[in-house]
Amino acid sequence: MRHLLLAALLLRVVAGYCQSGDADNLKALNAQFIHGSMTRDTANLSRIFADDFILINPSGERRTKQDVLNGFITSPPLLSCEVDTVEIRLYGSTGLVLARAVFTMDDHGKKTTGKTDYLDVYEKRKGRWVAVAAHVTYLGGN
């Protein structure tokens, strides 16, 4: 009986550690996503996004992985992006990143500042987390 209790305790500790490690991985991926967006690092973003990645932008338009990557090249550059809250939720092989960010972009020589709330959905595939979906809500700005 004591061995059974010890095994159950060990499983609980290992499961908690794995969840903590997964949460840390998702936080790191979120930071890489933000950094890649600012630096237009489409190679790194391509690694983060699953091939079937889909984004719903603030206008309600659906964008594929390739649409999003092309958009980073053609859209006005981000000058800064500060994430002020990040919440990670794990559901087995699915992870959610819920966050709020303040950004500044250069829109043809005019600095524009705004705030967004976003939800990124990750799935653990073959032992690696990849972004499968994102939804961005624009909360306003100048």
N, C-alpha and C positions, 0 to 999 in steps of 0.2 A: 504494500500500500504506500509506503514511504517513497519507493521508486516512482510510482505513478504520480504522486504529488510533486516530486522533484522534476519529473519530465514535463508536467503541465506548467510548472513555474518557469522552467527553461524555455518552453515554447512561447510563453507569454512575453518573456524578456526579448527573445529573438524577434518576434513579430513586432514589438514596439520599436526595436532598433531598426528593423527594415522600414517601417513606416516613417521613422524619423529621417533615415537616409534618403528615402524617396522624397520627402518634403524638402530636404536640403537640395536634392537634385532639381526639383521643380523651381525652387527659388533661384538657383543658379541659371537654369534655362530661361527664366523670366528676365534676369539681368542680361543674359546674352542676347535675348530677343530685343530688348530695349537698346542695348549697345549696337547691335547689328542694324537696327532701324536708323539710328543716328549716324552711323558711319557708312551706311548703304552697303554693308558687307553681305552681299547676296549669297556668297559661297557658304558662310556660316548659317545664314537664315535658311538656306536650302537644306542644310543638315538638320536643323531644328524642325522644319516642317515635314510632315508625312507627304507622300506623293498625292494623297487624296485630301490634303488640307483644304479647308474652305473658311473664308473670312466673310463676315457680314459687317460692312462698314457703317459709319454713322448715318449714311443716306439710305441704308437698308438694302444696298446692292450686294449680291454674292460675288465673291472673287475667289478664283482658284489659286493654287500655289503659284503658278506661273504668272497670273495676273498680279498677285501681290508683289512678287519679286520684280517684275517689270515696273510696277508702280513706285518702288523705292528709287529706281533710276530716274524716272521722269517727274516725280512730284517735288514740290519745294522742300529743301533740306531742313531737317530738324536741327536747331541750334542747341537745344537742351531738352531734357526730359527727366523729370524728377518724380519717382514713384513714392507717394507718401503713405500708402497702406497696401499691404499684400496679405492675402489670406489664402492658405493652401488647404484644400480638402481632398482626401484620398478615399476612393471607393474601389478597393481591389486593384485592378490594372488600369483604372481611370483616375486621373488627377485633375483637379480644377484649380486654376490660379485666378483669383478675383482681386482686382487691384484698381487703384485710382491714381492718376498721374496728371501732372501739370507740365505742359510743353510750350516751347517757343520755337517758331519756325520762321524762315526767311521766305516770305511770299513776294517774290519779285522786288526785293529791296525793302519791303515793309515787314517789320517784325510783328508777328501775330502770336498772342499767347492764348492758350485755352486749357481746358480741363476735360479729361475723359475718365470714364469708368469702363473697365474692360474685363472680359471673361475669356480665358484661354483654356481649352480642353486638351489634355494630354492623354495618350494611351501608351501603356508599356507594351512594346512589341519586340519580341525576341530579346528581352532583357534590357531594352533601351527605351527611354521616354521620348516620344515624338509628339509635336503639336498636330492635332487632327482638326481643330476648329477654333475660331476666335470670333468674338462679337464685341464691337466697340460702340459705346454710346458717348456722344459729344455733350458735355455739360455746360458749354458756353465759354466765352472768352471776350477779348477786346475786338 
